[in-house]
């Protein structure tokens, strides 16, 4: 989805019987690499972070507290290892995130849920 955001698309349904070779595009090999996708994701996340109404010192404080928060450290590890490691972990705090794991990402010392920064508990009022 990130790669097509710059385009204004109109989607129109066409029944398979109207398409001469319906499987051609669905079986097309994609030539982009994970590195290209990772670069796109980093640009997207940078854009989100730069548009947040938050000062640089506060952003740095969030990064520092995220680094020292035990539960967020475990969550970062789980993200790196993949969703299957979630089943093997016995940390109930991390299991709370299992239904939204597909929305979570780690970037530049922070954890994000979509375009939102996950704030460490110690900074919540």
Secondary structure, 3 states (H helix, E strand, C coil): CHHHCCCCCCCCCCCHHHCCCCHHHHCCCCCCCHHHHHHHHHHHHHHHHHHCCCCHHHHHHHHHHHHHCHHHHHHHHHHHHCCHHHHHCCCHHHHCCHHHHHHEEEECCEEEECCEECCCHHHCC
